[in-house]
Amino acid sequence: MAPAAVLPSAHAFDIALNKNILTPLGQLDSVPSGWPHHLDHPLAWHGSDFGTEEEYIHTFSDAEKSEIERALAHFKSLELDGSEVSETSFPLFGLAEKLRDLSEDLHNGKGFFVLRGLDPSRYSPEDNTLIYLGLSSYIAETRGKQDEDGSMLLHIREAKEMVAPQADRPARDSNARLPFHTDQFPDILALQTRGRAEVGGYHNIASSYAIYNELAATRPDILQTLATPDWYFDSRSLFVHPERRALLFNHQGHIILNFGRIHLMATEPTEDGTFAPKPSTQQIEALDVVQELAEKYQLSLDMDVGDIAFINNLGILHARTDFTDTPENTRYLVRMWLKNKEKAWQLPRTLERGNARTYDETTEEIWNILPAPRVAFKIREKYGP
């Protein structure tokens, strides 16, 4: 597998920003000084590059499925807590090397893959979760907290009993379309599909590297807008305060695009009753162009029930189409945030703070195996990733 592209450090660009010597916006006809003109890397893919699903889906053989069930039985025989699932306690001797190869591709290759072939209806909710944890422990062993309460799993499905309009709900509770974005701070996004909508609900992904290459060639001024640390970013978190920061980073050999529109264009007042500053005209144009390019180069993942998708959240944007459920076919995903400490990309300080909080192993973990009914929400949950 090809190594990560060797890019200049962000340090030189940070100095340039501090000294205010960047080319004024509107006069930039090349990428910012010290930034790559083109990323020649497996992660710089276009959706049209993939001829068949087999290029990114690993379908378990009967032998592999039997091995997974033996590992599940072995773990349960140990009478450990679910949080203690690991490579050692969930042994996959035949499948382990394949999963480690996929982890390498996730971090230093095309940045995503899907595991297919398991039938969730054959297992209890607890066993489905143990299998999810067991397989993911070979991909990225460290699990992050999904919220400030310490929940380790996020159940994503339309909240049928919620009275708030779809557009006003947290994304996890809504059936509305979601534009391209990244989750706030995790390294790896994992999604287990336990139910599929009657219509829609497709999971689309797009390479940040492909978007960067087109902007470098055609709109370097937008690269500078994205990389300038004057975006007001408000996650409404109890632990990560609002700040002005960049959305695009050139750091330690990687280009990282990290943003969500809702954190930049808040419509509700903050706790002190004030409203967050709105993006400038140039910034809104940059967001719109990124959305257009993501749609241009996107790949739609047609997720079957039982599929588990792993996505490099630092190098790939994701989006969702709107959907309609029926009693027979209801969209239901279970999300985890993961980190492989050995393979993890180094992060700029701006992202490192939130990332460290996400994977803080000293805080309490809540293993919410079953989804709880959702009828109301806190405003800050709308801004949750």
N, C-alpha and C positions, 0 to 999 in steps of 0.2 A: 504494500500500500504506500502511495506517495506520501512523503512527510508534509507537514503544514508549510505553506508558502513562507519564505523568509522575508519579512517586511521590516521596514525601519521601525524603531521604537517610537512610542508616542511621546517620549520625553522631549524630543526636539520640537514637536508641534506644540506641546504644552508651553515651552519657553516662548515660542513665537506668539502664542496667544497672550501670554503675560506681558510681553514687550510691545504688543499691538503692532506687529509688523506684517501681519497678513495682508494680502492684496485686498483692497476694498471690494465689497460685493458689487457685481455688475461689471467688474474689470478683469475677472479671472477667466483666462482662456486655457488653463491647465489645472491639474490637480494641485492641492496645497503642497508646498515644499516638503520633501521627505516622504511623501505618500506614494504608493505604487500607481503606475499608469495602467496596469492590467494585472489581474490575478489569474495566473495559470495554475489551476488547482482543481481537484475532483469535486470540490464543493461548489464550483462556479457552473453548475448545471442549469439547463433549461428543461422544463417539463417535457418538451418534445424530444429530448435526447433519449428518453426511455421507450424502447419499443414494446416491451411487455412488462407485466407486473413482476415476473420472475426475477427481474433485475434488482428489485428492492424488497421482495417478500420471500421469507423463508417459510416454507410449508413443512410442518413436522411430519416425518414418516411415522408409520405405525410403531416401529421400534423406538423412535424418540418419544412418542406419546407414552409408551409403556414405561420407558425410563423415568419420565416425569412423574408418573403415578407411583413408581417405586420410591422415588425421592420424597414424594408427599407422605407416603406411608412411613418411611423412615423418620422423617421429621416429627410426625405425630407420635411415633413410638418413644421419642425422647422426652415428651411431656414438657417442652419448653414453651415460653411465650412466643407469640407470633413475631414480635420485634427481634427475636433471636435467629430468624432465618438468615442463613449465610451459605457460602459455597460449602463450608464444612458440614453444616447440619442439613443441607439439601443437596446431596451429592448427585452430580450428573456426569458420570465418567465419560460416556460416549459423546454427549452433546456439548460438554464444557468448552472444548476447543473451538467449535463453531460459534458459540456465543461470544467467546473472547475475540474472535476475528470480527464479528459484527460490531463489537464495542470499539475495536480499532477503527473500523470504517465510520462509525458514528462520530468519533473524535477527530480523525485525521483523513477521512475520505469524504464521501458524498453527504454525510451528516444525518442520515435517517435510515430506518428499515422497519419492516413489519414482520411480526411472528404470527403465523396462521395455523389453524388446524385443531385447536382445542374447542370443546363444546361446553360452555359455561353451565348449560342445563344439567349436565351430569354431576355437578359438584354443588355443595352447599356454599353460601356466601363466604363462610370462613375458609373453606378449602380453595375457592376461587382466589381469595386474597393470598393465601399461602403460596399457591402456584405462581401468582403474579410476583410476589416477593422473591420466591426462589429463583425464577428465571432472571429477574432484574438484578439479583445479587451478582450474577456473572457479567453483567453489562456495566453497572455502576453501583457500588456497594453501599454508599451513604445516602440516606433518605432525608428529605427536607420536610419542614413543617409548612402546611398549606395556609395557615392563618395564625393570628396572634394568640389563639387558644391552644395551639399545639397540635391541631388535627393533622394526621399523617396522610389521610386520604381525602380527596375532594370528589363528591358525588355530583356529577353534572347531568341534569335532566330537567325538563320543564316542570315547574312547580304548579301543578294543576289547581291547587286550592288558593293560590296567591291572587289577591284582587288587584294589585298594582298593574298598570298597563305594561305590556311586554317591553316597550322601549325604556321604561323606567326601572326595570329590574336589574339585579346583578346578572351577568352573562350566564352564570351557572344555572339560573332559574328560568331563563328565557328561551324562546324558540326563534329569536330574531337573528338576522345575519350579523356576523362579526367581521369587520374589516381586518386586513392583515396587521399583525402585531407580534410582539414577543411577550412571554410572561416576564414578570419584573426582574427576578434575580436568579432563578435556577440555571444550572448548567444543562441538565437533560430533562426534557419533558417526556413522560410516559403516559400513555392513554390505553386503558383496557376497555374494549367495547363489549358491553353486556346486553345491549339492546339497540335496535336500529329503527329509525323513524320510518313511517309509511312513505313519506315523500321528503326528499332533501336531507339536510343535515350533513352534507359532505364536508370532509376535512381537507382543506387545501393548504399546500405548503409552497414556499418560494425561497430560493437561495438568495441570501443577502450578498453573496459574492457576485452572482450574476447581475444583481441590481447595481452593485458598485461598479462593475465593469462598464455597463451602459452609461451610467452617470459620468464616469471618468472620461469616456469617449465623447459624450454629447452635452452634458450639463455639469461640468466641474464646479460651477457656482453653487449648485445644490449640495454637492459634497461639502463645500465649505459651510453652507448654512447648517447642515446636519452636524458638522463637527465643531461648530462654535458653541461654547458652553454658556449660552444665554437663553436656553429653553427652560421655562418654569415648569418643573416636574413635581406633581403632587400626588402621592399614592394614598393619601389619607390614612397612613399607617400610624400606629401608636409608637412605633420604634424607628421609622425612617422619616425624618422631617422633610418638608418641602424644600427644594433647592433649585438653583439654576445650574444646569449641566448640559453637556452635549448628548446627542443621541447616537452619534457615530464615533467609534474609537479605532485608532491604529495602535495596537498594543502588543508587544512581545510576540510578533510573528503572526498576528491575526487581525482581521478587520471584524469589528463587532458592531452590529446595529441593534439597538435596544430601546424600544419605546412601545407605548400604547396610547392611542389617541385620547382615551378617556382621562389619562393622567395629565394631558396637556390642554384639554379643552373642557375643564370642569364646569358644570352648570349649576351645582349647588354651592351655597356659601360655606366657608370654612367654619370651624367651631366658634371663632370670634365674630362671626357674622359678616366678614368681608368676602369678596370674591377674588379668586386667583386671577393674575394677569392673563390675558388672552394672547395666543401666538400672533406674531406679526404677519403681514401679507406674504412676505417672503417665506416665512416658516410654514404657513398653510399651503403655499404652492409646493414646498418641498414634500410635505406629507402626502399631498395629492399625487405628485409624480411618483413617489415610492409606491403608493397603492396601485397606480396604473402599471408600473413595471412589474410589480409582484403578480398582478393579474396576467400580464403578458407572458411571464415565464413560469407560471404556477404549474404544479402537478396536483391533481385531485386524487386523494386516497379514498378508494371505495372500500370502506372498512366493513368487513363481515363481523357478525356476532362471534366473539371469541378472539378476534384479532387484538394484538398488543403492538402499538406503534411507539417507537423511540425516536425522538427528534432532538437534535442539537439546538437548544434554545438560543445559543450565542451566535449561530451562523445561519439560522433558518427562521423565516417568518411563517406564521400560520393564521388561517382564517376559517370561518364556518359559514356555510350557506344557511338560509332560514329553512325551517322544517315543519312538518305537520305529523303529529302522532295519531295513532288510532289505539283502541284498547288492545289490539293484537300486536301492534308494532310501535314500540315506544323507545325513543332514543335515550340511551343511558350509558355514560362513560364514567370510568373511575380514574382519576388523575393522581399520579405521584410525581414528585420532583426528586431527581437523583443527581449524584455526583460521584465520579470515579476520581479519587484523590491522586492516583498515579497519572492518569491521562488528562486531567482537567486543564483547560486553558487558563493561563494567568489573566487576571482581571485588573483593569484600572481601579484606582481607589474609589471612584464614584460608585462602581458596581460591587466592589469587594465588600463594602459595609453591609449592604442588604443581603449579599450572598452568604456572608458569615452568619448573619442572623438566621437565615433560612436553614442552615445546616448546623446550628448550635446544638451540640449533643448534651449540653448541660441543662437545658430547659425541658420541661415536662412534655411527654408525648401522649397524645390521645389517639387510640386506634379505633376510629369510628367505622367499624366494619359494615354496619348497616346504614342506609341513608335515612336521615330523620326527615319527617314532613316539614315542608317549608311554607309558611303562610305570611311571614313578615321578615324584614331584614333591616339591618343598620345601614345608614347611608354609606358608611365607609366600605361596606361590602361591595357596593357598586364599583369601587375603585380597586378592589382586590383583583389580582391577576387571574 
